[in-house]
Amino acid sequence: MLHRHPTVPGKGGPIQVAAWAMVLLSVVAVLLGLRTIILGDSANSRLATVESLVHHGTWRIDRPEGQPRSVFEAGSVDKVFVNGRLLSSKPPLLPLAMAAEYYVLNKALGWTLDGRDSLKRVVQALTFTFMVLPHVILAIYFLLLLNLFIVEPWQRLLPLGALLWGTQLTGFAAQINNHTPAAALLLVAVYYALGVGSGKLAPHPLRFAAFGLAGGLVFTLDMPLTIYIALSGLYLIYRFPRQAMLWGGLGMAVPLVLHFALMASLTGSPLPVQTRKEVYLYESAPWRNPGGLDGLNEPKGLYAFHLLFGRFGTFLLFPVLTLGLAGTALAAIRRDVPLRGWILGAFAAFTVLTLYYIQSTTNYGGASYGFRWHIGSMPLLLLMALPVFERMKKGWHLALYALLMAVSLYSAWECYRQPWGEQHEWTCRLLFGNAY
C-alpha cells in the first residue's frame, strides 16, 4: 500500500463515513448533471478534433472545399489557422484521449457524433470518463490530504464540504472542460509532494513518479496551473533531491514529451498557439472583432476588482475561499503553522497566477459562471486554510463558516444549474449589473 496515514486521536470512523457520504453525494449530483449536455466553444473545439481524428484521420478541423462544414468547428471560436488549414487551439492530449474513446464507442456500439440522440450518448460517455471520474479522484485525494494534515476527524468535514458544495467544481464536472481534470491531477501531485515532503508518506519511487506524471499532465491541460506544480516540486527536491529529480522527472517526461512532440508536429512550434498572433489572429478570426464580454476594454484596476470581489469575483461568489487568505495570514505571523512554507508559497503562486490573468485577459473567463480560470486554484485555497479549519472549535467560528458557506452554496447551486452563459451570476443581477 502506498498510503500511510498518521494515527489520529478519538474515533474517526463515523466521521470518515460521513466524509465519504459527502463525496458520494457530490458524485451523484454530477451524474444527474449529465442528463443535460451543453456544447459551447470549449466542448465544440475539442469535439471538432475528435470528429476529425476518428472520421477523417486528421487533426485539421475544417473540411476540403465541397464537403459540409463541421458543426463543431462552426460552433467554436477556439481555433487557429496553420499552414492554410484550421486546427483547434486547445492542447492536443485531452482531445486525443477523447478521440480514442470515441473510436471504441463508434466501432463497438455504432455511436456517432451525428444525430441528437447518438451525439448525446457520446458526449455523456466522454464527459463521464474525462470529467466525472476526475471529479471522483479530486474528491478522494482532497480527503486523503485532509486525513494527513487535520488531526481532529470532524474538522475535515469543513473544508471537504467547502470544496464539494461551495465552489464551481461540482457544477463544471458534468460538462466538457479542461479545468476539472486539471484540478484533479493537481491535487494528486500536491498530495504526493506534501505527503512525502512532510514525512507523512514514505519516499517510495512510485510516489515521486506519480507526482511527476500528474504534474506533467496538469501542464498539458491547464498550463498556468503548472506554477503550483513548480512550487510543490521544489519542495520535494529540497527534501529528497535525488529521488525527486530522477523518478519525478521520469514521470513528468512521459506527458511532456508527447505534448511537445504533437505541438511541434501540428503547429510547427512547441509553444502554445496563443503566443503566436499570426496563427491566432488570422484574417477571419473571431478574435479580430470580439463582441460581448470578449470585447470589454476595462481599466485593469476595475477588471481586477470585479475578477476578485465584484460581479465575477471569486471571493464574493464563493466567500468560503477567503478562509485561504486568513490561513495565509496566520502562516505569515506564526512560525508553528504546519506546512507554513508551502502555504506562503502557494499564496505567492496564486497571486502571480491572478496577476497573469489580469494582465493577459479581459473577459472574466468568457461565457461561464464566475471566473473559471480560478477553478484549479480553489482546492489549494482551501488547503491554505487548513490552519484556520484546525482552529474552528468555538460556536462563533462555526457560525462564521456557516455564513460563508451559505453564500458559497447558493453560488455553487447557480453554477451547477447553468455553468455556461453570460452574466447570470447573482452578483450581476443584485449588486453590480451587467458588464456591458
Backbone torsions as a table, in degrees:
resi	resn	phi	psi	omega
1	MET	NA	139.1	-179.1
2	LEU	-86.5	-21.8	-173.5
3	HIS	-94.4	131.7	175.5
4	ARG	-132.2	98.9	-173.0
5	HIS	-88.7	149.0	177.9
6	PRO	-70.3	153.3	175.3
7	THR	-72.3	134.9	-179.4
8	VAL	-117.4	146.9	-179.6
9	PRO	-75.2	156.8	175.2
10	GLY	79.0	178.6	-179.9
11	LYS	-96.9	105.6	-178.6
12	GLY	-93.1	0.9	-175.9
13	GLY	-55.0	-58.0	179.9
14	PRO	-60.5	-34.9	178.9
15	ILE	-67.7	-40.3	177.3
16	GLN	-63.0	-38.8	176.5
17	VAL	-61.4	-43.1	178.3
18	ALA	-62.5	-39.7	179.4
19	ALA	-63.5	-46.5	179.0
20	TRP	-66.9	-30.8	175.4
21	ALA	-65.0	-38.3	176.7
22	MET	-63.4	-41.6	177.2
23	VAL	-61.8	-46.5	-179.7
24	LEU	-61.3	-41.3	179.7
25	LEU	-63.6	-38.9	177.1
26	SER	-64.1	-42.6	179.3
27	VAL	-63.6	-41.0	177.2
28	VAL	-60.3	-42.3	178.4
29	ALA	-60.6	-41.8	178.5
30	VAL	-65.3	-42.9	179.0
31	LEU	-61.6	-38.9	176.2
32	LEU	-64.3	-32.7	177.8
33	GLY	-66.3	-18.5	178.5
34	LEU	-69.3	-12.4	-179.9
35	ARG	-62.0	-28.8	-179.4
36	THR	-117.6	124.9	176.8
37	ILE	-105.8	141.6	179.0
38	ILE	-123.3	119.1	-177.7
39	LEU	-108.4	90.7	174.8
40	GLY	-99.0	-163.8	-176.5
41	ASP	-56.0	-45.7	-175.4
42	SER	-61.4	-47.7	-180.0
43	ALA	-70.4	-44.4	-176.7
44	ASN	-61.3	-39.5	-179.4
45	SER	-61.1	-41.7	179.9
46	ARG	-74.2	-39.2	179.2
47	LEU	-67.0	-29.8	175.7
48	ALA	-61.9	-40.7	176.9
49	THR	-68.3	-43.3	178.8
50	VAL	-57.4	-47.9	179.8
51	GLU	-60.9	-45.0	-177.9
52	SER	-65.9	-42.0	-179.4
53	LEU	-63.7	-44.8	-174.2
54	VAL	-78.0	-41.6	-172.8
55	HIS	-98.6	-18.7	-177.1
56	HIS	-127.1	-4.8	176.4
57	GLY	65.1	30.5	-178.5
58	THR	-145.5	154.8	174.7
59	TRP	-82.0	-14.4	-178.6
60	ARG	-69.7	132.7	-174.2
61	ILE	-102.4	-5.7	172.1
62	ASP	-89.1	171.2	-177.5
63	ARG	-116.9	148.4	175.9
64	PRO	-59.4	157.6	-178.7
65	GLU	-57.2	133.9	179.8
66	GLY	98.5	-14.1	177.7
67	GLN	-100.1	148.7	-178.6
68	PRO	-64.5	144.9	-178.8
69	ARG	-71.1	142.0	176.2
70	SER	-66.2	131.0	179.5
71	VAL	-66.8	-27.5	-179.8
72	PHE	-74.7	-41.2	176.0
73	GLU	-63.6	-41.0	179.6
74	ALA	-66.3	-26.5	-175.7
75	GLY	-94.4	16.8	-178.3
76	SER	-139.3	144.8	173.3
77	VAL	-97.7	-4.2	-174.8
78	ASP	-88.8	76.8	-179.4
79	LYS	-150.5	158.4	-178.9
80	VAL	-132.2	162.0	-176.3
81	PHE	-111.7	109.8	-176.5
82	VAL	-127.8	123.4	177.9
83	ASN	52.8	40.7	175.1
84	GLY	81.9	5.1	179.7
85	ARG	-134.5	160.3	-179.1
86	LEU	-91.5	138.6	172.4
87	LEU	-127.5	154.2	170.8
88	SER	-65.4	142.9	177.4
89	SER	-83.7	-1.4	-178.6
90	LYS	-78.2	145.3	175.5
91	PRO	-54.3	148.3	-164.6
92	PRO	-81.6	-22.1	-170.0
93	LEU	-67.7	-42.7	179.7
94	LEU	-64.0	-48.6	176.1
95	PRO	-60.7	-34.3	178.6
96	LEU	-64.1	-44.9	178.2
97	ALA	-64.8	-39.8	177.6
98	MET	-64.1	-38.3	178.9
99	ALA	-64.6	-36.1	178.7
100	ALA	-63.2	-42.8	178.5
101	GLU	-67.8	-42.1	-179.6
102	TYR	-63.4	-36.5	177.8
103	TYR	-58.2	-44.0	179.3
104	VAL	-65.5	-45.4	179.1
105	LEU	-60.6	-39.5	-178.1
106	ASN	-69.7	-44.6	-176.6
107	LYS	-77.1	-37.1	-175.4
108	ALA	-84.9	-37.8	-173.7
109	LEU	-114.8	-9.7	-179.0
110	GLY	78.2	10.6	179.1
111	TRP	-71.3	142.0	179.9
112	THR	-134.2	169.1	175.6
113	LEU	-87.9	6.6	175.7
114	ASP	-100.6	141.2	177.9
115	GLY	87.9	140.8	-171.9
116	ARG	-62.5	-50.2	-175.5
117	ASP	-67.5	-45.2	-179.0
118	SER	-66.3	-41.6	177.3
119	LEU	-58.9	-43.7	-179.3
120	LYS	-61.9	-42.1	179.3
121	ARG	-62.9	-42.9	-179.7
122	VAL	-63.6	-48.1	-178.0
123	VAL	-64.1	-38.8	177.6
124	GLN	-63.0	-41.5	179.6
125	ALA	-65.0	-46.1	180.0
126	LEU	-64.1	-40.1	179.7
127	THR	-65.5	-40.1	178.4
128	PHE	-60.3	-46.6	-176.3
129	THR	-68.7	-44.9	-169.1
130	PHE	-102.7	-5.3	177.4
131	MET	-123.9	-52.0	-176.0
132	VAL	-67.3	-49.2	179.5
133	LEU	-61.0	-43.1	173.2
134	PRO	-60.1	-34.4	176.7
135	HIS	-63.0	-38.6	176.0
136	VAL	-62.6	-45.2	179.2
137	ILE	-61.3	-43.0	178.4
138	LEU	-58.3	-47.2	-178.7
139	ALA	-64.7	-41.7	-178.7
140	ILE	-64.8	-47.2	-177.2
141	TYR	-70.9	-30.4	174.9
142	PHE	-65.5	-42.2	178.1
143	LEU	-65.6	-38.6	176.2
144	LEU	-61.3	-39.8	176.4
145	LEU	-63.1	-42.4	179.1
146	LEU	-63.8	-38.4	178.1
147	ASN	-62.7	-33.1	179.9
148	LEU	-72.5	-37.9	-165.3
149	PHE	-117.7	-7.1	173.5
150	ILE	-114.1	117.5	-173.2
151	VAL	-72.4	-46.3	-176.0
152	GLU	-78.0	115.5	-173.4
153	PRO	-55.2	-42.9	-174.6
154	TRP	-66.3	-25.4	179.6
155	GLN	-71.9	-17.4	177.4
156	ARG	-69.1	-23.4	-179.3
157	LEU	-67.7	-26.0	-176.0
158	LEU	-68.3	-55.5	177.5
159	PRO	-68.0	-31.3	178.3
160	LEU	-64.2	-44.3	176.9
161	GLY	-62.6	-38.5	178.8
162	ALA	-63.5	-42.3	-179.2
163	LEU	-64.6	-47.9	-172.0
164	LEU	-80.0	-31.3	-172.0
165	TRP	-123.0	0.7	-178.3
166	GLY	-126.8	21.1	178.8
167	THR	-139.0	-177.7	177.6
168	GLN	-79.3	-8.6	-167.0
169	LEU	-61.3	-47.8	-179.2
170	THR	-66.7	-36.2	-179.7
171	GLY	-64.3	-38.1	-176.8
172	PHE	-86.8	-12.6	-174.1
173	ALA	-71.1	-12.1	178.0
174	ALA	-100.2	11.2	-178.7
175	GLN	-130.8	148.3	179.6
176	ILE	-68.1	121.4	176.7
177	ASN	-161.4	171.2	178.7
178	ASN	-96.5	-14.9	-173.1
179	HIS	-71.7	-36.8	-177.7
180	THR	-63.9	-54.5	178.5
181	PRO	-66.3	-32.3	179.2
182	ALA	-65.3	-42.7	178.9
183	ALA	-64.1	-39.5	179.4
184	ALA	-63.4	-48.4	-178.8
185	LEU	-67.7	-32.6	175.5
186	LEU	-61.7	-42.3	178.8
187	LEU	-67.3	-36.7	175.5
188	VAL	-58.6	-47.8	-179.2
189	ALA	-63.5	-43.9	-179.3
190	VAL	-65.3	-37.1	178.9
191	TYR	-58.7	-48.0	-178.6
192	TYR	-72.1	-35.3	179.0
193	ALA	-65.2	-49.5	-177.7
194	LEU	-74.1	-37.6	179.9
195	GLY	-64.2	-48.8	179.7
196	VAL	-72.5	-44.1	-177.9
197	GLY	-62.0	-33.4	-179.4
198	SER	-84.9	-8.4	-179.0
199	GLY	87.6	2.0	179.6
200	LYS	-80.3	-18.5	173.2
201	LEU	-122.5	142.4	-179.9
202	ALA	-68.0	144.8	-177.7
203	PRO	-77.4	68.0	179.8
204	HIS	-82.3	141.4	179.4
205	PRO	-53.2	-34.8	-178.9
206	LEU	-65.2	-29.7	179.4
207	ARG	-71.3	-40.3	176.1
208	PHE	-64.8	-41.4	178.8
209	ALA	-65.3	-39.3	177.9
210	ALA	-63.3	-40.6	175.9
211	PHE	-59.4	-47.7	-177.7
212	GLY	-64.3	-43.8	-179.6
213	LEU	-63.0	-47.9	179.5
214	ALA	-63.7	-42.2	179.9
215	GLY	-63.9	-40.1	177.3
216	GLY	-64.9	-38.1	178.0
217	LEU	-67.6	-34.5	175.0
218	VAL	-57.8	-43.3	178.6
219	PHE	-58.6	-40.6	-176.6
220	THR	-76.0	-13.5	-177.9
221	LEU	-104.7	-42.4	-175.3
222	ASP	-148.8	81.7	-169.0
223	MET	-52.5	-43.7	-179.6
224	PRO	-58.3	-30.0	179.8
225	LEU	-64.6	-13.2	-178.8
226	THR	-62.1	-17.1	177.5
227	ILE	-60.2	-34.8	177.0
228	TYR	-72.1	-34.5	176.3
229	ILE	-65.0	-41.8	178.3
230	ALA	-61.5	-44.2	178.6
231	LEU	-60.4	-49.5	-177.9
232	SER	-67.9	-35.4	177.4
233	GLY	-65.2	-39.8	176.7
234	LEU	-63.1	-37.1	176.5
235	TYR	-61.9	-44.2	178.4
236	LEU	-65.6	-42.8	-179.6
237	ILE	-63.6	-38.5	177.4
238	TYR	-62.3	-39.4	-177.4
239	ARG	-82.8	-40.3	-176.4
240	PHE	-139.3	74.9	-171.1
241	PRO	-58.4	-46.7	-174.8
242	ARG	-68.6	-49.8	-178.0
243	GLN	-65.5	-39.5	-177.9
244	ALA	-65.1	-43.3	-177.3
245	MET	-74.0	-36.9	-179.2
246	LEU	-74.1	-65.0	-174.4
247	TRP	-73.6	-40.1	176.5
248	GLY	-63.8	-40.9	178.7
249	GLY	-64.0	-39.9	178.3
250	LEU	-64.9	-42.6	178.1
251	GLY	-63.1	-40.9	-178.1
252	MET	-71.1	-29.5	-176.1
253	ALA	-65.0	-31.6	-174.6
254	VAL	-59.3	-58.5	-179.7
255	PRO	-70.9	-32.3	-176.6
256	LEU	-68.8	-42.0	179.2
257	VAL	-62.4	-44.2	179.1
258	LEU	-63.6	-43.5	-179.7
259	HIS	-60.7	-52.0	-176.2
260	PHE	-67.8	-34.8	177.4
261	ALA	-64.0	-43.4	178.3
262	LEU	-65.4	-43.7	-180.0
263	MET	-60.9	-44.6	-179.5
264	ALA	-65.2	-39.9	-179.4
265	SER	-68.0	-40.2	-173.8
266	LEU	-82.7	-38.9	-172.6
267	THR	-114.7	-6.7	-179.0
268	GLY	84.9	1.8	-179.6
269	SER	-153.1	142.3	176.0
270	PRO	-75.8	-8.7	-177.1
271	LEU	-76.5	153.0	176.5
272	PRO	-58.2	142.4	-177.4
273	VAL	-64.2	-25.4	-179.4
274	GLN	-65.6	-17.3	179.2
275	THR	-86.1	-3.8	-175.5
276	ARG	-119.1	97.4	-174.2
277	LYS	-62.4	-28.7	-176.5
278	GLU	-67.3	-23.5	177.8
279	VAL	-99.6	-25.5	-177.0
280	TYR	-86.8	-38.4	-179.0
281	LEU	-105.1	56.7	177.6
282	TYR	-71.3	174.7	-168.0
283	GLU	-56.8	-43.8	-177.7
284	SER	-101.1	17.5	-176.9
285	ALA	-65.2	136.3	178.4
286	PRO	-64.0	-21.5	-178.0
287	TRP	-75.9	-9.4	177.3
288	ARG	-69.3	-36.3	179.7
289	ASN	-133.9	67.5	-176.1
290	PRO	-69.7	152.7	177.3
291	GLY	-126.2	176.6	178.9
292	GLY	60.8	-139.8	178.6
293	LEU	-61.2	-32.9	-179.5
294	ASP	-68.1	-17.9	-178.8
295	GLY	-99.5	9.1	179.9
296	LEU	-65.8	148.5	176.3
297	ASN	-139.8	58.4	-176.3
298	GLU	-79.3	152.6	170.6
299	PRO	-58.1	143.5	-174.1
300	LYS	-61.3	-33.7	177.8
301	GLY	-63.7	-42.7	177.9
302	LEU	-67.3	-40.6	178.6
303	TYR	-61.3	-43.2	179.6
304	ALA	-62.6	-42.3	-179.8
305	PHE	-61.5	-49.5	-177.1
306	HIS	-70.5	-25.2	177.1
307	LEU	-71.4	-35.7	-175.2
308	LEU	-99.3	-43.4	-170.9
309	PHE	-132.4	2.7	-175.0
310	GLY	-106.5	-141.0	-170.6
311	ARG	-62.6	-28.9	175.8
312	PHE	-115.9	20.9	-169.0
313	GLY	-67.8	124.6	178.2
314	THR	-56.6	-43.2	-174.6
315	PHE	-86.3	-9.7	173.3
316	LEU	-92.6	-43.5	177.4
317	LEU	-68.1	-37.5	-177.2
318	PHE	-127.4	69.3	-172.6
319	PRO	-65.0	-14.9	176.0
320	VAL	-62.0	-22.4	178.2
321	LEU	-71.3	-16.5	176.7
322	THR	-65.4	-17.2	175.7
323	LEU	-64.3	-26.0	174.2
324	GLY	-65.8	-36.0	175.7
325	LEU	-67.8	-40.1	177.5
326	ALA	-64.7	-39.8	178.0
327	GLY	-64.3	-37.3	177.1
328	THR	-65.3	-42.7	178.1
329	ALA	-61.7	-40.5	179.0
330	LEU	-64.1	-41.9	178.4
331	ALA	-65.9	-30.6	-178.8
332	ALA	-70.9	-31.2	-174.6
333	ILE	-102.4	-12.4	-179.3
334	ARG	-123.1	127.1	-178.7
335	ARG	-82.6	-11.3	-176.9
336	ASP	-92.7	7.7	-180.0
337	VAL	-74.2	124.3	176.0
338	PRO	-59.4	144.0	-179.5
339	LEU	60.3	27.9	-175.5
340	ARG	-55.5	-48.0	-178.4
341	GLY	-63.1	-41.3	-179.4
342	TRP	-68.0	-40.0	180.0
343	ILE	-61.5	-46.7	179.1
344	LEU	-64.7	-39.2	178.0
345	GLY	-66.8	-40.3	179.5
346	ALA	-64.2	-38.3	177.5
347	PHE	-66.1	-40.4	177.0
348	ALA	-61.8	-40.7	178.0
349	ALA	-64.5	-41.8	177.7
350	PHE	-61.9	-40.1	179.0
351	THR	-63.8	-45.9	179.3
352	VAL	-62.6	-43.3	179.9
353	LEU	-61.6	-43.4	180.0
354	THR	-65.7	-42.3	177.4
355	LEU	-62.2	-37.4	176.7
356	TYR	-61.2	-45.2	-179.6
357	TYR	-67.5	-37.8	178.0
358	ILE	-61.8	-41.2	-176.9
359	GLN	-75.8	-35.1	-169.0
360	SER	-102.6	-7.4	-179.7
361	THR	-126.2	164.8	179.3
362	THR	-137.8	-3.1	-167.4
363	ASN	-116.9	13.9	176.2
364	TYR	57.9	27.8	-179.1
365	GLY	91.6	3.6	178.2
366	GLY	76.5	-148.1	-174.6
367	ALA	-81.2	69.6	179.2
368	SER	-139.4	164.6	177.9
369	TYR	-81.8	118.2	-179.5
370	GLY	72.2	-175.0	-179.4
371	PHE	-87.1	93.3	-169.4
372	ARG	-66.5	-20.3	-179.5
373	TRP	-73.5	-4.4	172.9
374	HIS	-93.7	-2.5	-175.5
375	ILE	-57.9	-45.9	-179.0
376	GLY	-63.4	-26.2	-179.4
377	SER	-83.0	-17.3	-173.2
378	MET	-62.1	-44.4	176.1
379	PRO	-60.9	-34.8	-179.3
380	LEU	-73.0	-34.4	174.2
381	LEU	-60.5	-37.6	178.3
382	LEU	-72.5	-30.7	173.4
383	LEU	-69.3	-35.1	175.0
384	MET	-63.1	-23.0	-178.8
385	ALA	-86.4	1.9	-177.3
386	LEU	-54.2	-40.8	177.3
387	PRO	-61.0	-29.9	178.4
388	VAL	-75.1	-46.8	-179.4
389	PHE	-60.5	-37.1	-180.0
390	GLU	-67.5	-21.7	-179.8
391	ARG	-97.3	1.7	-179.5
392	MET	-81.2	90.7	-177.5
393	LYS	-128.4	-19.8	-178.0
394	LYS	-92.3	161.5	-178.2
395	GLY	-60.6	-41.5	-177.8
396	TRP	-70.9	-27.4	173.9
397	HIS	-61.8	-47.3	-178.8
398	LEU	-69.3	-31.8	176.7
399	ALA	-65.9	-40.9	177.6
400	LEU	-64.7	-43.9	177.4
401	TYR	-59.2	-43.6	-179.7
402	ALA	-62.5	-39.3	178.4
403	LEU	-64.5	-47.1	179.2
404	LEU	-62.8	-38.6	-179.5
405	MET	-70.7	-32.5	-179.6
406	ALA	-60.8	-46.3	178.5
407	VAL	-67.0	-44.3	-179.3
408	SER	-62.7	-39.8	179.9
409	LEU	-63.3	-40.9	179.0
410	TYR	-64.8	-43.2	177.7
411	SER	-63.3	-41.5	179.0
412	ALA	-63.0	-36.1	177.4
413	TRP	-66.3	-43.9	176.1
414	GLU	-60.9	-42.0	179.2
415	CYS	-64.0	-41.0	179.2
416	TYR	-62.3	-40.6	-178.8
417	ARG	-71.2	-35.0	-176.4
418	GLN	-151.3	81.4	-177.5
419	PRO	-69.9	-25.2	179.9
420	TRP	-113.7	145.7	-178.7
421	GLY	138.9	158.0	-174.6
422	GLU	-97.4	127.2	166.3
423	GLN	56.9	44.3	177.4
424	HIS	-106.9	12.7	176.1
425	GLU	-72.2	149.0	178.6
426	TRP	-62.3	-26.2	178.1
427	THR	-66.4	-33.1	175.8
428	CYS	-73.5	-41.8	-176.9
429	ARG	-70.0	-40.3	-168.9
430	LEU	-103.2	-25.5	-171.2
431	LEU	-117.2	-56.5	-167.0
432	PHE	-109.6	-12.7	-174.6
433	GLY	75.2	-177.2	-178.2
434	ASN	-79.3	157.5	-179.4
435	ALA	-77.0	-20.9	179.2
436	TYR	-149.9	NA	NA
